[in-house]
Amino acid sequence: MKLSGVELRRVRMPLVAPFRTSFGTQSERELLLVRAVTPAGEGWGECVAMEAPLYSSEYNDAAEHVLRTHLIPALLAAEDVTAYKVTPLLAKFKGHRMAKGALEMAVLDAELRAHERSFAAELGSTRDSVACGVSVGIMDSIPQLLDVVGGYLDEGYVRIKLKIEPGWDVEPVRQVRERFGDDVLLQVDANTAYTLGDAPLLSRLDPFGLLLIEQPLEEEDVLGHAELAKRIRTPICLDESIVSAKAAADAIKLGACQIVNIKPGRVGGYLEARRVHDVCAAHGVAVWCGGMIETGLGRAANVALASLPGFTLPGDTSASGRFYRTDITEPFVLDAGHLPVPTGPGLGVTPIPGLLDEVTTEKTWIGS
Protein backbone atom coordinates (compact mmCIF):
# COMPACT_ATOMS: atom_id res chain seq x y z
CA MET A 1 0.00 0.00 0.00
CA LYS A 2 1.07 3.60 -0.48
CA LEU A 3 1.33 5.78 2.60
CA SER A 4 -0.60 9.05 2.16
CA GLY A 5 0.75 10.73 5.26
CA VAL A 6 1.32 10.48 9.01
CA GLU A 7 -0.02 12.56 11.88
CA LEU A 8 2.08 12.94 15.01
CA ARG A 9 0.04 13.80 18.07
CA ARG A 10 1.42 14.72 21.48
CA VAL A 11 -0.83 13.93 24.42
CA ARG A 12 -0.50 14.52 28.15
CA MET A 13 -2.50 12.36 30.55
CA PRO A 14 -2.61 12.70 34.37
CA LEU A 15 -2.02 9.52 36.37
CA VAL A 16 -4.38 8.43 39.12
CA ALA A 17 -1.42 8.55 41.53
CA PRO A 18 2.30 9.31 41.25
CA PHE A 19 4.34 6.33 40.03
CA ARG A 20 7.85 6.14 41.49
CA THR A 21 10.67 3.93 40.24
CA SER A 22 14.42 3.91 40.85
CA PHE A 23 14.88 6.47 38.04
CA GLY A 24 12.18 8.99 38.99
CA THR A 25 8.55 9.79 39.73
CA GLN A 26 5.80 10.36 37.17
CA SER A 27 2.58 12.23 37.96
CA GLU A 28 1.45 12.42 34.34
CA ARG A 29 2.31 10.58 31.14
CA GLU A 30 3.36 12.50 28.07
CA LEU A 31 2.99 10.33 24.96
CA LEU A 32 3.57 10.55 21.24
CA LEU A 33 0.87 8.93 19.09
CA VAL A 34 1.26 8.11 15.41
CA ARG A 35 -1.62 7.94 12.92
CA ALA A 36 -0.73 6.38 9.56
CA VAL A 37 -3.11 7.26 6.72
CA THR A 38 -3.43 5.17 3.55
CA PRO A 39 -5.94 5.15 0.70
CA ALA A 40 -7.55 2.12 2.38
CA GLY A 41 -7.87 3.70 5.83
CA GLU A 42 -5.76 4.55 8.84
CA GLY A 43 -3.95 2.94 11.75
CA TRP A 44 -2.63 4.00 15.14
CA GLY A 45 0.72 3.58 16.83
CA GLU A 46 2.02 4.61 20.23
CA CYS A 47 5.58 5.59 21.06
CA VAL A 48 6.49 4.42 24.56
CA ALA A 49 9.40 6.83 25.06
CA MET A 50 9.23 9.02 28.14
CA GLU A 51 9.45 12.78 28.46
CA ALA A 52 13.11 12.53 29.53
CA PRO A 53 15.80 9.92 28.71
CA LEU A 54 15.56 8.11 32.05
CA TYR A 55 14.37 4.58 31.24
CA SER A 56 16.35 4.55 27.98
CA SER A 57 18.24 6.98 25.76
CA GLU A 58 15.05 7.68 23.81
CA TYR A 59 12.65 10.47 24.76
CA ASN A 60 9.64 12.12 23.18
CA ASP A 61 11.21 15.21 21.64
CA ALA A 62 13.93 13.11 20.00
CA ALA A 63 11.41 10.50 18.83
CA GLU A 64 9.24 13.18 17.23
CA HIS A 65 12.25 14.76 15.55
CA VAL A 66 13.58 11.54 14.05
CA LEU A 67 10.09 10.53 12.92
CA ARG A 68 9.41 13.87 11.30
CA THR A 69 12.77 14.39 9.61
CA HIS A 70 13.95 10.88 8.77
CA LEU A 71 11.66 7.90 9.38
CA ILE A 72 8.34 9.14 8.00
CA PRO A 73 9.90 10.72 4.86
CA ALA A 74 11.62 7.39 4.14
CA LEU A 75 8.28 5.56 4.19
CA LEU A 76 6.52 8.29 2.20
CA ALA A 77 9.15 7.94 -0.51
CA ALA A 78 8.59 4.19 -0.84
CA GLU A 79 6.21 3.02 -3.53
CA ASP A 80 4.93 0.09 -1.48
CA VAL A 81 4.77 0.02 2.32
CA THR A 82 3.70 -2.90 4.45
CA ALA A 83 4.41 -3.53 8.12
CA TYR A 84 6.98 -6.18 7.22
CA LYS A 85 8.82 -3.67 5.00
CA VAL A 86 9.07 -0.96 7.64
CA THR A 87 12.18 -2.37 9.33
CA PRO A 88 14.13 -2.87 6.06
CA LEU A 89 13.11 0.57 4.81
CA LEU A 90 14.33 2.20 8.03
CA ALA A 91 17.39 0.03 8.61
CA LYS A 92 19.87 2.69 7.50
CA PHE A 93 18.83 4.87 10.44
CA LYS A 94 20.62 3.67 13.57
CA GLY A 95 18.76 3.09 16.83
CA HIS A 96 15.52 4.91 17.70
CA ARG A 97 13.69 1.63 18.24
CA MET A 98 10.76 3.18 20.08
CA ALA A 99 10.12 5.67 17.28
CA LYS A 100 10.45 2.94 14.65
CA GLY A 101 8.20 0.64 16.65
CA ALA A 102 5.46 3.26 16.88
CA LEU A 103 5.56 3.83 13.13
CA GLU A 104 5.51 0.10 12.38
CA MET A 105 2.59 -0.34 14.79
CA ALA A 106 0.56 2.33 12.98
CA VAL A 107 1.28 0.80 9.56
CA LEU A 108 0.45 -2.68 10.84
CA ASP A 109 -2.81 -1.45 12.36
CA ALA A 110 -3.82 0.23 9.09
CA GLU A 111 -2.91 -2.86 7.07
CA LEU A 112 -4.75 -5.27 9.34
CA ARG A 113 -7.86 -3.07 9.48
CA ALA A 114 -7.94 -3.02 5.67
CA HIS A 115 -7.83 -6.82 5.64
CA GLU A 116 -10.28 -7.27 8.57
CA ARG A 117 -7.63 -9.14 10.57
CA SER A 118 -6.76 -8.62 14.23
CA PHE A 119 -3.39 -7.98 15.85
CA ALA A 120 -3.84 -11.14 17.88
CA ALA A 121 -4.46 -13.31 14.82
CA GLU A 122 -1.51 -11.78 12.97
CA LEU A 123 0.90 -12.30 15.87
CA GLY A 124 -0.22 -15.88 16.56
CA SER A 125 -2.57 -15.68 19.53
CA THR A 126 -3.60 -18.93 21.21
CA ARG A 127 -6.05 -17.67 23.86
CA ASP A 128 -8.87 -15.21 24.27
CA SER A 129 -7.80 -13.63 27.57
CA VAL A 130 -4.55 -13.01 29.43
CA ALA A 131 -3.69 -13.09 33.13
CA CYS A 132 -2.74 -9.69 34.49
CA GLY A 133 -0.18 -8.54 36.99
CA VAL A 134 0.32 -5.04 38.34
CA SER A 135 3.42 -2.93 38.92
CA VAL A 136 3.61 -1.21 42.32
CA GLY A 137 5.87 1.83 42.59
CA ILE A 138 8.16 2.81 45.44
CA MET A 139 6.10 4.20 48.31
CA ASP A 140 6.69 6.70 51.10
CA SER A 141 6.23 4.01 53.76
CA ILE A 142 5.76 0.28 54.14
CA PRO A 143 2.24 0.65 55.64
CA GLN A 144 1.27 2.60 52.51
CA LEU A 145 2.78 -0.15 50.34
CA LEU A 146 0.84 -2.85 52.16
CA ASP A 147 -2.42 -0.94 51.72
CA VAL A 148 -1.78 -0.51 47.98
CA VAL A 149 -0.82 -4.15 47.44
CA GLY A 150 -3.88 -5.29 49.36
CA GLY A 151 -6.07 -3.12 47.17
CA TYR A 152 -4.67 -4.61 43.98
CA LEU A 153 -5.12 -8.15 45.27
CA ASP A 154 -8.71 -7.31 46.15
CA GLU A 155 -9.19 -6.09 42.57
CA GLY A 156 -8.12 -9.52 41.35
CA TYR A 157 -4.60 -9.02 40.02
CA VAL A 158 -2.86 -12.39 39.92
CA ARG A 159 0.72 -11.16 40.33
CA ILE A 160 2.38 -8.28 42.17
CA LYS A 161 5.58 -6.57 41.00
CA LEU A 162 7.36 -4.31 43.47
CA LYS A 163 9.71 -1.61 42.25
CA ILE A 164 12.89 -1.61 44.35
CA GLU A 165 16.04 0.46 44.78
CA PRO A 166 18.88 0.52 47.34
CA GLY A 167 17.27 1.20 50.71
CA TRP A 168 13.84 0.00 49.52
CA ASP A 169 14.26 -3.70 48.83
CA VAL A 170 14.56 -6.47 51.41
CA GLU A 171 12.28 -5.06 54.10
CA PRO A 172 9.36 -4.10 51.81
CA VAL A 173 9.51 -7.56 50.22
CA ARG A 174 9.66 -9.22 53.62
CA GLN A 175 6.62 -7.39 54.90
CA VAL A 176 4.57 -8.00 51.75
CA ARG A 177 5.34 -11.71 52.07
CA GLU A 178 4.46 -11.76 55.74
CA ARG A 179 1.20 -9.87 55.23
CA PHE A 180 -0.10 -11.67 52.12
CA GLY A 181 1.54 -15.08 52.30
CA ASP A 182 3.65 -17.32 50.11
CA ASP A 183 0.87 -18.06 47.62
CA VAL A 184 0.94 -14.56 46.13
CA LEU A 185 2.96 -14.44 42.90
CA LEU A 186 5.55 -11.80 43.72
CA GLN A 187 8.47 -10.33 41.80
CA VAL A 188 10.69 -7.25 42.00
CA ASP A 189 12.03 -4.77 39.45
CA ALA A 190 15.22 -2.79 40.03
CA ASN A 191 15.40 -0.85 36.75
CA THR A 192 19.25 -1.10 36.74
CA ALA A 193 19.62 0.37 40.27
CA TYR A 194 22.26 -2.09 41.57
CA THR A 195 25.81 -3.27 40.79
CA LEU A 196 27.42 -6.68 40.94
CA GLY A 197 28.90 -5.60 44.27
CA ASP A 198 25.35 -5.67 45.65
CA ALA A 199 25.09 -9.44 45.13
CA PRO A 200 25.21 -10.18 48.90
CA LEU A 201 22.32 -7.76 49.43
CA LEU A 202 20.29 -9.15 46.52
CA SER A 203 20.84 -12.70 47.81
CA ARG A 204 18.86 -11.68 50.90
CA LEU A 205 15.79 -11.71 48.64
CA ASP A 206 16.23 -15.43 47.94
CA PRO A 207 14.24 -16.73 50.94
CA PHE A 208 11.08 -14.95 49.77
CA GLY A 209 10.37 -17.25 46.82
CA LEU A 210 10.18 -14.50 44.20
CA LEU A 211 9.24 -15.29 40.63
CA LEU A 212 12.16 -13.17 39.47
CA ILE A 213 14.27 -10.09 39.95
CA GLU A 214 14.04 -7.83 36.92
CA GLN A 215 17.04 -5.95 35.47
CA PRO A 216 19.11 -5.51 38.65
CA LEU A 217 22.23 -4.22 36.82
CA GLU A 218 22.96 -1.72 34.05
CA GLU A 219 21.58 -2.33 30.57
CA GLU A 220 24.98 -3.05 29.01
CA ASP A 221 26.18 -5.33 31.82
CA VAL A 222 25.05 -8.65 30.39
CA LEU A 223 28.14 -10.45 31.68
CA GLY A 224 27.50 -8.98 35.12
CA HIS A 225 24.01 -10.47 35.08
CA ALA A 226 25.50 -13.84 34.12
CA GLU A 227 27.82 -13.64 37.11
CA LEU A 228 25.02 -12.47 39.42
CA ALA A 229 22.95 -15.47 38.34
CA LYS A 230 25.63 -17.69 39.88
CA ARG A 231 25.46 -15.84 43.19
CA ILE A 232 21.73 -15.64 43.87
CA ARG A 233 18.90 -18.19 43.68
CA THR A 234 16.19 -15.78 42.55
CA PRO A 235 15.77 -16.09 38.75
CA ILE A 236 17.06 -13.09 36.80
CA CYS A 237 14.81 -11.47 34.21
CA LEU A 238 16.22 -9.00 31.70
CA ASP A 239 14.29 -5.95 30.51
CA GLU A 240 16.41 -2.98 29.38
CA SER A 241 19.18 -5.28 28.13
CA ILE A 242 16.91 -7.02 25.60
CA VAL A 243 16.76 -4.70 22.59
CA SER A 244 16.31 -7.36 19.88
CA ALA A 245 15.90 -11.06 19.24
CA LYS A 246 19.67 -11.30 18.82
CA ALA A 247 20.25 -9.63 22.17
CA ALA A 248 17.88 -12.15 23.74
CA ALA A 249 19.69 -15.07 22.12
CA ASP A 250 23.07 -13.77 23.29
CA ALA A 251 21.88 -13.18 26.86
CA ILE A 252 20.38 -16.65 27.06
CA LYS A 253 23.56 -18.25 25.70
CA LEU A 254 25.66 -16.37 28.27
CA GLY A 255 23.38 -17.49 31.12
CA ALA A 256 22.49 -13.90 31.95
CA CYS A 257 18.77 -14.55 32.36
CA GLN A 258 16.24 -17.29 32.99
CA ILE A 259 13.25 -15.09 32.02
CA VAL A 260 12.73 -12.23 29.56
CA ASN A 261 10.42 -9.24 29.77
CA ILE A 262 9.31 -8.29 26.25
CA LYS A 263 8.42 -4.64 25.67
CA PRO A 264 7.60 -4.12 21.99
CA GLY A 265 8.69 -0.49 21.88
CA ARG A 266 12.05 -1.32 23.40
CA VAL A 267 12.82 -3.91 20.69
CA GLY A 268 11.54 -1.84 17.75
CA GLY A 269 7.98 -3.06 17.34
CA TYR A 270 5.56 -5.94 17.63
CA LEU A 271 7.04 -7.97 14.79
CA GLU A 272 10.45 -8.00 16.48
CA ALA A 273 8.72 -8.67 19.81
CA ARG A 274 7.28 -11.82 18.26
CA ARG A 275 10.80 -12.82 17.15
CA VAL A 276 12.05 -12.36 20.71
CA HIS A 277 9.17 -14.57 21.87
CA ASP A 278 10.13 -17.22 19.32
CA VAL A 279 13.81 -17.19 20.29
CA CYS A 280 12.96 -17.56 23.96
CA ALA A 281 10.45 -20.33 23.28
CA ALA A 282 13.08 -22.22 21.28
CA HIS A 283 15.40 -22.08 24.31
CA GLY A 284 12.72 -22.91 26.89
CA VAL A 285 12.90 -19.42 28.42
CA ALA A 286 9.67 -17.99 29.80
CA VAL A 287 8.57 -14.53 28.70
CA TRP A 288 6.03 -11.98 29.88
CA CYS A 289 4.78 -8.68 28.49
CA GLY A 290 6.04 -5.52 30.14
CA GLY A 291 4.22 -2.22 30.27
CA MET A 292 5.17 1.41 29.70
CA ILE A 293 2.02 3.10 31.03
CA GLU A 294 0.39 2.88 27.61
CA THR A 295 -2.97 4.25 26.57
CA GLY A 296 -5.65 1.85 25.42
CA LEU A 297 -3.95 1.73 22.01
CA GLY A 298 -0.70 0.26 23.30
CA ARG A 299 -2.57 -1.80 25.88
CA ALA A 300 -4.66 -3.46 23.16
CA ALA A 301 -1.54 -4.42 21.23
CA ASN A 302 0.22 -5.64 24.40
CA VAL A 303 -2.72 -7.83 25.36
CA ALA A 304 -2.70 -9.34 21.86
CA LEU A 305 1.03 -10.04 22.14
CA ALA A 306 0.64 -11.52 25.62
CA SER A 307 -1.81 -14.09 24.24
CA LEU A 308 1.00 -15.89 22.35
CA PRO A 309 1.87 -19.34 23.74
CA GLY A 310 5.29 -18.47 25.17
CA PHE A 311 3.88 -15.83 27.52
CA THR A 312 3.54 -18.16 30.49
CA LEU A 313 3.91 -15.53 33.23
CA PRO A 314 1.41 -12.74 33.99
CA GLY A 315 2.51 -9.46 32.47
CA ASP A 316 2.15 -5.78 33.32
CA THR A 317 -0.96 -5.68 31.13
CA SER A 318 -3.01 -4.07 33.86
CA ALA A 319 -6.47 -2.57 33.43
CA SER A 320 -6.83 0.99 32.14
CA GLY A 321 -7.85 2.17 35.61
CA ARG A 322 -4.47 1.21 37.08
CA PHE A 323 -2.98 4.42 35.68
CA TYR A 324 -5.76 6.50 34.08
CA ARG A 325 -9.16 7.55 35.35
CA THR A 326 -10.14 8.18 31.73
CA ASP A 327 -8.38 6.44 28.85
CA ILE A 328 -8.53 7.62 25.23
CA THR A 329 -10.17 4.36 24.12
CA GLU A 330 -12.88 2.25 25.65
CA PRO A 331 -11.27 1.11 28.91
CA PHE A 332 -9.83 -2.32 29.55
CA VAL A 333 -11.53 -3.69 32.67
CA LEU A 334 -10.19 -6.55 34.78
CA ASP A 335 -12.36 -9.67 34.95
CA ALA A 336 -11.26 -12.36 37.41
CA GLY A 337 -7.66 -11.27 37.03
CA HIS A 338 -7.74 -11.32 33.23
CA LEU A 339 -8.20 -8.95 30.29
CA PRO A 340 -9.93 -10.02 27.07
CA VAL A 341 -7.88 -10.16 23.88
CA PRO A 342 -9.34 -7.73 21.32
CA THR A 343 -10.76 -9.51 18.29
CA GLY A 344 -11.74 -6.61 16.03
CA PRO A 345 -9.73 -5.55 12.98
CA GLY A 346 -6.25 -4.20 13.71
CA LEU A 347 -5.85 -3.18 17.33
CA GLY A 348 -9.56 -3.75 17.90
CA VAL A 349 -9.84 -0.34 19.56
CA THR A 350 -9.73 3.26 18.33
CA PRO A 351 -9.37 6.58 20.12
CA ILE A 352 -12.59 8.29 21.16
CA PRO A 353 -12.30 11.68 19.39
CA GLY A 354 -13.53 13.86 22.23
CA LEU A 355 -11.36 12.17 24.84
CA LEU A 356 -8.34 12.27 22.56
CA ASP A 357 -8.80 15.96 21.84
CA GLU A 358 -9.02 16.76 25.57
CA VAL A 359 -5.50 15.45 26.21
CA THR A 360 -3.87 16.51 22.92
CA THR A 361 -1.27 19.26 23.24
CA GLU A 362 0.09 19.35 19.67
CA LYS A 363 -0.52 17.85 16.21
CA THR A 364 1.77 17.68 13.17
CA TRP A 365 0.90 16.35 9.71
CA ILE A 366 3.61 14.98 7.44
CA GLY A 367 2.27 14.21 3.96
CA SER A 368 3.70 13.04 0.67
C-alpha positions in Angstrom: 0.0 0.0 0.0 1.1 3.6 -0.5 1.3 5.8 2.6 -0.6 9.1 2.2 0.7 10.7 5.3 1.3 10.5 9.0 0.0 12.6 11.9 2.1 12.9 15.0 0.0 13.8 18.1 1.4 14.7 21.5 -0.8 13.9 24.4 -0.5 14.5 28.2 -2.5 12.4 30.6 -2.6 12.7 34.4 -2.0 9.5 36.4 -4.4 8.4 39.1 -1.4 8.6 41.5 2.3 9.3 41.2 4.3 6.3 40.0 7.9 6.1 41.5 10.7 3.9 40.2 14.4 3.9 40.9 14.9 6.5 38.0 12.2 9.0 39.0 8.5 9.8 39.7 5.8 10.4 37.2 2.6 12.2 38.0 1.5 12.4 34.3 2.3 10.6 31.1 3.4 12.5 28.1 3.0 10.3 25.0 3.6 10.6 21.2 0.9 8.9 19.1 1.3 8.1 15.4 -1.6 7.9 12.9 -0.7 6.4 9.6 -3.1 7.3 6.7 -3.4 5.2 3.6 -5.9 5.1 0.7 -7.5 2.1 2.4 -7.9 3.7 5.8 -5.8 4.5 8.8 -4.0 2.9 11.7 -2.6 4.0 15.1 0.7 3.6 16.8 2.0 4.6 20.2 5.6 5.6 21.1 6.5 4.4 24.6 9.4 6.8 25.1 9.2 9.0 28.1 9.5 12.8 28.5 13.1 12.5 29.5 15.8 9.9 28.7 15.6 8.1 32.0 14.4 4.6 31.2 16.3 4.6 28.0 18.2 7.0 25.8 15.1 7.7 23.8 12.7 10.5 24.8 9.6 12.1 23.2 11.2 15.2 21.6 13.9 13.1 20.0 11.4 10.5 18.8 9.2 13.2 17.2 12.3 14.8 15.6 13.6 11.5 14.1 10.1 10.5 12.9 9.4 13.9 11.3 12.8 14.4 9.6 14.0 10.9 8.8 11.7 7.9 9.4 8.3 9.1 8.0 9.9 10.7 4.9 11.6 7.4 4.1 8.3 5.6 4.2 6.5 8.3 2.2 9.2 7.9 -0.5 8.6 4.2 -0.8 6.2 3.0 -3.5 4.9 0.1 -1.5 4.8 0.0 2.3 3.7 -2.9 4.5 4.4 -3.5 8.1 7.0 -6.2 7.2 8.8 -3.7 5.0 9.1 -1.0 7.6 12.2 -2.4 9.3 14.1 -2.9 6.1 13.1 0.6 4.8 14.3 2.2 8.0 17.4 0.0 8.6 19.9 2.7 7.5 18.8 4.9 10.4 20.6 3.7 13.6 18.8 3.1 16.8 15.5 4.9 17.7 13.7 1.6 18.2 10.8 3.2 20.1 10.1 5.7 17.3 10.5 2.9 14.6 8.2 0.6 16.7 5.5 3.3 16.9 5.6 3.8 13.1 5.5 0.1 12.4 2.6 -0.3 14.8 0.6 2.3 13.0 1.3 0.8 9.6 0.5 -2.7 10.8 -2.8 -1.4 12.4 -3.8 0.2 9.1 -2.9 -2.9 7.1 -4.8 -5.3 9.3 -7.9 -3.1 9.5 -7.9 -3.0 5.7 -7.8 -6.8 5.6 -10.3 -7.3 8.6 -7.6 -9.1 10.6 -6.8 -8.6 14.2 -3.4 -8.0 15.9 -3.8 -11.1 17.9 -4.5 -13.3 14.8 -1.5 -11.8 13.0 0.9 -12.3 15.9 -0.2 -15.9 16.6 -2.6 -15.7 19.5 -3.6 -18.9 21.2 -6.1 -17.7 23.9 -8.9 -15.2 24.3 -7.8 -13.6 27.6 -4.5 -13.0 29.4 -3.7 -13.1 33.1 -2.7 -9.7 34.5 -0.2 -8.5 37.0 0.3 -5.0 38.3 3.4 -2.9 38.9 3.6 -1.2 42.3 5.9 1.8 42.6 8.2 2.8 45.4 6.1 4.2 48.3 6.7 6.7 51.1 6.2 4.0 53.8 5.8 0.3 54.1 2.2 0.6 55.6 1.3 2.6 52.5 2.8 -0.1 50.3 0.8 -2.9 52.2 -2.4 -0.9 51.7 -1.8 -0.5 48.0 -0.8 -4.2 47.4 -3.9 -5.3 49.4 -6.1 -3.1 47.2 -4.7 -4.6 44.0 -5.1 -8.2 45.3 -8.7 -7.3 46.2 -9.2 -6.1 42.6 -8.1 -9.5 41.4 -4.6 -9.0 40.0 -2.9 -12.4 39.9 0.7 -11.2 40.3 2.4 -8.3 42.2 5.6 -6.6 41.0 7.4 -4.3 43.5 9.7 -1.6 42.3 12.9 -1.6 44.3 16.0 0.5 44.8 18.9 0.5 47.3 17.3 1.2 50.7 13.8 0.0 49.5 14.3 -3.7 48.8 14.6 -6.5 51.4 12.3 -5.1 54.1 9.4 -4.1 51.8 9.5 -7.6 50.2 9.7 -9.2 53.6 6.6 -7.4 54.9 4.6 -8.0 51.7 5.3 -11.7 52.1 4.5 -11.8 55.7 1.2 -9.9 55.2 -0.1 -11.7 52.1 1.5 -15.1 52.3 3.7 -17.3 50.1 0.9 -18.1 47.6 0.9 -14.6 46.1 3.0 -14.4 42.9 5.6 -11.8 43.7 8.5 -10.3 41.8 10.7 -7.3 42.0 12.0 -4.8 39.5 15.2 -2.8 40.0 15.4 -0.8 36.8 19.2 -1.1 36.7 19.6 0.4 40.3 22.3 -2.1 41.6 25.8 -3.3 40.8 27.4 -6.7 40.9 28.9 -5.6 44.3 25.4 -5.7 45.6 25.1 -9.4 45.1 25.2 -10.2 48.9 22.3 -7.8 49.4 20.3 -9.1 46.5 20.8 -12.7 47.8 18.9 -11.7 50.9 15.8 -11.7 48.6 16.2 -15.4 47.9 14.2 -16.7 50.9 11.1 -14.9 49.8 10.4 -17.2 46.8 10.2 -14.5 44.2 9.2 -15.3 40.6 12.2 -13.2 39.5 14.3 -10.1 39.9 14.0 -7.8 36.9 17.0 -6.0 35.5 19.1 -5.5 38.7 22.2 -4.2 36.8 23.0 -1.7 34.1 21.6 -2.3 30.6 25.0 -3.0 29.0 26.2 -5.3 31.8 25.0 -8.6 30.4 28.1 -10.4 31.7 27.5 -9.0 35.1 24.0 -10.5 35.1 25.5 -13.8 34.1 27.8 -13.6 37.1 25.0 -12.5 39.4 22.9 -15.5 38.3 25.6 -17.7 39.9 25.5 -15.8 43.2 21.7 -15.6 43.9 18.9 -18.2 43.7 16.2 -15.8 42.5 15.8 -16.1 38.7 17.1 -13.1 36.8 14.8 -11.5 34.2 16.2 -9.0 31.7 14.3 -5.9 30.5 16.4 -3.0 29.4 19.2 -5.3 28.1 16.9 -7.0 25.6 16.8 -4.7 22.6 16.3 -7.4 19.9 15.9 -11.1 19.2 19.7 -11.3 18.8 20.3 -9.6 22.2 17.9 -12.1 23.7 19.7 -15.1 22.1 23.1 -13.8 23.3 21.9 -13.2 26.9 20.4 -16.7 27.1 23.6 -18.2 25.7 25.7 -16.4 28.3 23.4 -17.5 31.1 22.5 -13.9 31.9 18.8 -14.5 32.4 16.2 -17.3 33.0 13.3 -15.1 32.0 12.7 -12.2 29.6 10.4 -9.2 29.8 9.3 -8.3 26.3 8.4 -4.6 25.7 7.6 -4.1 22.0 8.7 -0.5 21.9 12.1 -1.3 23.4 12.8 -3.9 20.7 11.5 -1.8 17.8 8.0 -3.1 17.3 5.6 -5.9 17.6 7.0 -8.0 14.8 10.5 -8.0 16.5 8.7 -8.7 19.8 7.3 -11.8 18.3 10.8 -12.8 17.1 12.0 -12.4 20.7 9.2 -14.6 21.9 10.1 -17.2 19.3 13.8 -17.2 20.3 13.0 -17.6 24.0 10.5 -20.3 23.3 13.1 -22.2 21.3 15.4 -22.1 24.3 12.7 -22.9 26.9 12.9 -19.4 28.4 9.7 -18.0 29.8 8.6 -14.5 28.7 6.0 -12.0 29.9 4.8 -8.7 28.5 6.0 -5.5 30.1 4.2 -2.2 30.3 5.2 1.4 29.7 2.0 3.1 31.0 0.4 2.9 27.6 -3.0 4.3 26.6 -5.7 1.8 25.4 -3.9 1.7 22.0 -0.7 0.3 23.3 -2.6 -1.8 25.9 -4.7 -3.5 23.2 -1.5 -4.4 21.2 0.2 -5.6 24.4 -2.7 -7.8 25.4 -2.7 -9.3 21.9 1.0 -10.0 22.1 0.6 -11.5 25.6 -1.8 -14.1 24.2 1.0 -15.9 22.4 1.9 -19.3 23.7 5.3 -18.5 25.2 3.9 -15.8 27.5 3.5 -18.2 30.5 3.9 -15.5 33.2 1.4 -12.7 34.0 2.5 -9.5 32.5 2.1 -5.8 33.3 -1.0 -5.7 31.1 -3.0 -4.1 33.9 -6.5 -2.6 33.4 -6.8 1.0 32.1 -7.9 2.2 35.6 -4.5 1.2 37.1 -3.0 4.4 35.7 -5.8 6.5 34.1 -9.2 7.6 35.4 -10.1 8.2 31.7 -8.4 6.4 28.8 -8.5 7.6 25.2 -10.2 4.4 24.1 -12.9 2.2 25.6 -11.3 1.1 28.9 -9.8 -2.3 29.5 -11.5 -3.7 32.7 -10.2 -6.5 34.8 -12.4 -9.7 34.9 -11.3 -12.4 37.4 -7.7 -11.3 37.0 -7.7 -11.3 33.2 -8.2 -9.0 30.3 -9.9 -10.0 27.1 -7.9 -10.2 23.9 -9.3 -7.7 21.3 -10.8 -9.5 18.3 -11.7 -6.6 16.0 -9.7 -5.5 13.0 -6.3 -4.2 13.7 -5.9 -3.2 17.3 -9.6 -3.8 17.9 -9.8 -0.3 19.6 -9.7 3.3 18.3 -9.4 6.6 20.1 -12.6 8.3 21.2 -12.3 11.7 19.4 -13.5 13.9 22.2 -11.4 12.2 24.8 -8.3 12.3 22.6 -8.8 16.0 21.8 -9.0 16.8 25.6 -5.5 15.4 26.2 -3.9 16.5 22.9 -1.3 19.3 23.2 0.1 19.4 19.7 -0.5 17.8 16.2 1.8 17.7 13.2 0.9 16.3 9.7 3.6 15.0 7.4 2.3 14.2 4.0 3.7 13.0 0.7 
